[in-house]
Amino acid sequence: MLTINNLSAGYDGFQACFGVSLEVKAGESVAVIGPNGAGKTTLLRAISKLIPTQGGELLMEGRRYDHLPAHEVTALGIAQVPEGRRLFPRLTVEDNLRMGAFLPSARARFAERLERVYALFPRMKERRAQMAGTLSGGEQQMCAIGRALMSGPKLLLLDEPSAGLAPLVVQSIFEVVKKMSAEGYTVLIVEQNVQQVLRVVDRAYLLETGRIHASGRAAELLADEAVRRAYLGM
Amino acid sequence: MPQVFDIFLLEAVLNGLLLGGLFALLSLGLNLIFGVIDVVWICYAELIMVGMYTIWWLHTQQGLPLPLAFAASIAFVGALGAALHQFVIRPVLAAEPINQLLVTGGVLFLLQALVTVAFGVEFRNLGVRLPGVNAGEMSFSGSRIVAFAVAMVAIAATYFFLNRTYMGTAIRAISQDRAIMPLMGVNASRVYLLTSAIGGALAGLAACLLVLQYDVHPAIGLSFGPLTFLICVLGGLGNLIGGFLAAFVFAQLISVGGFFFQLEWGYVIAFAFFIATMFWRPEGLLSRRKAR
């Protein structure tokens, strides 16, 4: 579904990704793991075209799209839950979800998808009239995931969904990720919380200083000596 | 001093209410632009002036029926608002606020100079007079009643648009996190352009209401531009509900203050109140809530 060939990306005068290639197939859930500063967030931001690519190719369902502006990437079926959640704090939960359905194609199915999001996160239904800025961290993460789902994406990008959350809440967020891939969503997730993310995804790539160092089935990586020593402290 | 609770006090309060409705419309466009784009169009009243000239010229010089001239004012000033954003604001969006203020200040004088070239400095009158309304011993200007009613409908329509439509929600959202808008599939530049066009169209509508009450001349913006800006500041710049309430507070101070003393004193009281409020609540009566 998503193919990345030899991607280079970064910010003004600073490159964070060097020749990254990876693939996410339809129905798969894939993680990109790696330490802080490895370029994971840069990678996701480049996939959504929030930052310009400096080289390489981005393809969605075989169609190259790296020339498109960021707001047109969403229409290809790529939705992102950004780092830090980035809800609109002074909009209600429901208005935040409404923004997720901004695309004309999504507006027609707003009511139906809203029901789906509320079924996935019953807490959001209770809080729908509340300002998003007043939600707890875990609830904000649910709202941010719900907002991304409202566009009816083919591919869901999640940027550090566990960051800044209490351990129990982290667990419930990963449960949600697992549930979504079971429902057939295609997911690309970037995480530092290596142990937990490897338990919910099918495959993973190891990103270090902007380069892919290893990749494989999640279960294999979880059992790999080097990975365990470097990331799991074992 | 007249005795309290007489019918003329009631008349002053009702006139203040009518005036407040007009003030609320004046401040709405300016406030919307600031709340969304974070730029103060200090030339806002001059856009209204251009609208007034548009109506006067189309109606009295070109013989266009008044409703068409009104529609033309709304459309033309709306387009002018979009052009102002595209060609003047956009290049300075990332600049210091003082530079943004100065550049719209430049537009203020540019528009004044342009209409002077086109129409001279004479006072131009539309020559339309609406009949007044009498209720007991009280009398009210017909054009003020119309202005109040139209302003309320326009404000309600704007409120509905902002709260009940996707684009309106995007306009409210973009001021809270612009960088993330593309992830919603929103073209931020287009939202800014549309907001500017709406702000301009509201100025064009205000022109329709003002041209029924006042003669138009190149400096007319100065007689209600500062007032409009102060109302926005009083309500908490960018806060639409605050601006709406502040408009009525300001209008009552002018109207009732003018009733107890003299008409001119009403303005003195209103501006003194503004200055005192800035000491007491520098963020305005309803400051914009900061949830994060």
Interface residues (C-beta under 8 A of the other chain):
Chain A: S48 K49 L50 P69 A70 H71 E72 V73 T74 A75 A79 Q80 P82 R86 F88 P89 R90 L91 D95 R98 M99 G100 A101 F102 L103 A106 R107 M131 G133 T134 R147 A148 S151
Chain B: Y166 T169 A170 R172 A173 Q176 D177 A179 I180 M181 P182 L183 M184 G185 V186 N187 A188 R289 A291 R292
